[in-house]
Amino acid sequence: MSAENQKNVALLEQLFAAFNRHDIEGVMACMSEDVVFEGAAGTEAYGTRFNGAAAVAAAFVKVWTTYPDVSWQNTSHFAVGDKGVSQWTFCATCSDGKRIEADGVDIFTLKDGKLVLKQAFRKDRPLLDPK
């Protein structure tokens, strides 16, 4: 793996560690000021689009607020050139106690050592009954 690809994989590992700590400063340190996040759900083919660091940060904080125990498990990452991919399992408890456990991927575009685009794709799976 090239040094650039190793650096980009390390950035993705840093990002997901911050996601799992619910650390918005750590998450946003990985992203450019003009970052675009395309969420897994929404009315458009691309999901819901959040433009710029403030909107993206608010979207992530909303996920952590909605699902206080949310985590991204079973992560793996790779990068080639200006593209990176992260695979994960989204795990969270809904307010009614039902569980979300669904596999997904993020496709990233990187520029100058920062993430400029995050496109999220997650399996659509029925909610699970509480354990």
GIFEN-V316686 format. One record per residue. N is the residue number from 1. RES is the residue in one letter. NEAR is the number of other C-alpha atoms within 10 Angstrom. D_LAST is the distance of its C-alpha to the last C-alpha in Angstrom with 2 decimals. Layout:
BEGIN
n: (N & N)
res: (RES & RES)
near: (NEAR & NEAR)
d_last: (D_LAST & D_LAST)
END
This chain:
BEGIN
n: (1 & 2 & 3 & 4 & 5 & 6 & 7 & 8 & 9 & 10 & 11 & 12 & 13 & 14 & 15 & 16 & 17 & 18 & 19 & 20 & 21 & 22 & 23 & 24 & 25 & 26 & 27 & 28 & 29 & 30 & 31 & 32 & 33 & 34 & 35 & 36 & 37 & 38 & 39 & 40 & 41 & 42 & 43 & 44 & 45 & 46 & 47 & 48 & 49 & 50 & 51 & 52 & 53 & 54 & 55 & 56 & 57 & 58 & 59 & 60 & 61 & 62 & 63 & 64 & 65 & 66 & 67 & 68 & 69 & 70 & 71 & 72 & 73 & 74 & 75 & 76 & 77 & 78 & 79 & 80 & 81 & 82 & 83 & 84 & 85 & 86 & 87 & 88 & 89 & 90 & 91 & 92 & 93 & 94 & 95 & 96 & 97 & 98 & 99 & 100 & 101 & 102 & 103 & 104 & 105 & 106 & 107 & 108 & 109 & 110 & 111 & 112 & 113 & 114 & 115 & 116 & 117 & 118 & 119 & 120 & 121 & 122 & 123 & 124 & 125 & 126 & 127 & 128 & 129 & 130 & 131)
res: (M & S & A & E & N & Q & K & N & V & A & L & L & E & Q & L & F & A & A & F & N & R & H & D & I & E & G & V & M & A & C & M & S & E & D & V & V & F & E & G & A & A & G & T & E & A & Y & G & T & R & F & N & G & A & A & A & V & A & A & A & F & V & K & V & W & T & T & Y & P & D & V & S & W & Q & N & T & S & H & F & A & V & G & D & K & G & V & S & Q & W & T & F & C & A & T & C & S & D & G & K & R & I & E & A & D & G & V & D & I & F & T & L & K & D & G & K & L & V & L & K & Q & A & F & R & K & D & R & P & L & L & D & P & K)
near: (9 & 10 & 8 & 14 & 17 & 14 & 14 & 26 & 20 & 14 & 21 & 25 & 17 & 15 & 21 & 22 & 17 & 18 & 21 & 15 & 14 & 20 & 16 & 17 & 11 & 16 & 21 & 21 & 16 & 19 & 24 & 18 & 16 & 15 & 23 & 22 & 27 & 22 & 19 & 19 & 15 & 11 & 7 & 9 & 9 & 15 & 16 & 16 & 19 & 18 & 16 & 16 & 19 & 13 & 16 & 25 & 19 & 13 & 16 & 18 & 17 & 12 & 14 & 20 & 12 & 14 & 17 & 15 & 14 & 21 & 21 & 19 & 16 & 10 & 17 & 14 & 18 & 17 & 23 & 14 & 12 & 17 & 16 & 21 & 19 & 19 & 19 & 19 & 18 & 19 & 16 & 21 & 20 & 16 & 10 & 8 & 13 & 14 & 18 & 21 & 20 & 18 & 19 & 18 & 21 & 21 & 17 & 22 & 19 & 22 & 15 & 8 & 14 & 20 & 27 & 21 & 21 & 23 & 19 & 19 & 18 & 17 & 13 & 13 & 10 & 11 & 14 & 13 & 11 & 11 & 6)
d_last: (41.36 & 43.75 & 43.73 & 42.85 & 39.84 & 38.67 & 39.10 & 37.10 & 34.20 & 34.31 & 34.17 & 31.01 & 29.39 & 30.57 & 29.16 & 25.60 & 25.70 & 26.80 & 24.11 & 21.42 & 23.41 & 23.67 & 27.40 & 29.40 & 32.70 & 31.56 & 30.31 & 33.52 & 35.70 & 34.82 & 35.99 & 39.41 & 40.52 & 40.80 & 37.42 & 35.93 & 32.20 & 31.29 & 27.69 & 25.58 & 25.85 & 28.85 & 31.72 & 33.86 & 33.78 & 33.01 & 30.18 & 30.93 & 33.55 & 33.80 & 37.24 & 38.21 & 36.60 & 36.09 & 34.30 & 32.13 & 31.21 & 30.34 & 28.04 & 26.07 & 25.95 & 24.66 & 21.66 & 20.92 & 21.49 & 19.33 & 16.38 & 16.98 & 14.52 & 15.80 & 16.94 & 18.74 & 17.84 & 19.86 & 22.98 & 26.39 & 29.60 & 33.12 & 36.21 & 39.58 & 42.27 & 41.06 & 37.77 & 34.43 & 31.15 & 27.68 & 24.77 & 21.22 & 17.55 & 16.60 & 13.17 & 12.40 & 10.49 & 12.59 & 14.13 & 12.43 & 8.87 & 8.59 & 8.52 & 11.76 & 12.37 & 15.97 & 19.00 & 22.17 & 25.56 & 27.95 & 31.66 & 33.81 & 37.53 & 39.07 & 42.45 & 44.18 & 41.12 & 38.87 & 36.39 & 38.16 & 35.79 & 32.01 & 30.93 & 27.17 & 25.86 & 22.19 & 20.83 & 20.10 & 16.77 & 14.90 & 11.93 & 8.47 & 6.42 & 3.80 & 0.00)
END
